[in-house]
Amino acid sequence: MPLKWIVLIIAVIMYVLVVIFPGKKSVSALGAALLTVILGVVSPGEALGELVNWNVLMIFVGSLVIAELFIYSRVPAVIADSIVLHSPNVGIAIVAILMMTGIISAFVENVATVLVMAPIALALCKKLKLDPTYFMVGLAVMANLQGTATLVGDPPSMIFADFAQKLFGGFGFNEFFVFQGKFSIFFAVQIGMIAGAFFFYAYFAKKGGGKVQVEQETSLSMVPSILLILMILGLAAASFVFGGISLVSGLLVVILAIAGLLWFRLIRRESGSKVLEMIKGLDWDTVLFLIGIFVVVGAVAKVGLLNDFSVFLSHVVGNSVFLGFIIILIVSILISGFVDNVPYIIVMLPVAAQMAESLSLQPSLYMFALLIGSCMGGNLTPFGASANIVTVGILKKQGVQLSFSQWLKISVPFTLITVAASAIFVWVVWR
């Protein structure tokens, strides 16, 4: 059997295992990566030295630490209380909390954002005697939506930036805002968020109620907020100076994370066991999963499978730029609604770029469509993204059983509205 088909079988089996056993996704990915090394498709040095992007992993782990400290500081809760106190009615208060969730999620990992905002939402629902179900679903989908907006919002955004940097010769934190002199993906996501906010206001305005009074929280410290701001400014500066994601970007985030942990231990005088608990609680499964996926997709590309898939899709699309755009969007939404979007976007980025090249297009149009569809498509089902699964678990602890159909009641219109709004922006600006 040709090596190409053996690699394809390995990749397909890995994908199936990730879908069936999402809790063991790192084992599936690392096992598949090891097989490609054993078969000689990639060498150990090539796998660890070229295919695995350690800069992306450093940014991911470092930003997770800073996010945990930001939650610990209680600053998000203080901001949320202030928003509620200054909102004229219940509908606006809820939508404002959802929008704040999205804004935080643009710079803090989605699951962490949901975990910090969930108690606020639940307390507000209890005070107003509201069913928390759809408010909680709103937190998850808004967090996933804005996770697409910046380099540090979500792993797919980091993967996108890494690929775009190699393709364009420079793509980092700043290019999510302005790229090649045009408004970039950040603004496409904000258009989607505004459309989503109108949708939620139309839903929650029916709940009635005037101004809401809540007890004001107090923050523990502003240090984690300063670290978060320094991370954002530092990544922007590194992106400007070095033209994208560089070793400096990864080291900067890791150094800030270490500084935060030292502050947590020495200044806040938290115990060593709490520091270890925080470190152990980070999403190491996704880190290992990314390592395995980088290697497997590198092997898939090396044997020519990605090029074959690109040629097939280009044949289906023909000369229609719009049909290619729509196919990428729809396929991305449907696949990401049911399976992890990380392996999907790693596989599809070079395919989207080659499809664009075959149509004499700038790759940005199809690549942005892919990022929007694969990230926002995760909102479609209760298991389409980690934040969704966490939300269902939180509701279950509150004695609320969220059914698949209940999730779809919010997720389908929200996903269609936000993807459509963002996609129209991308088409108008980047066509």
Salt bridges, closest charged atoms under 4 A:
GLU46 OE1 - LYS302 NZ 3.06
ASP162 OD2 - LYS166 NZ 3.40
GLU270 OE1 - LYS274 NZ 3.34
ASP308 OD2 - LYS4 NZ 2.86
ASP340 OD2 - LYS25 NZ 3.33
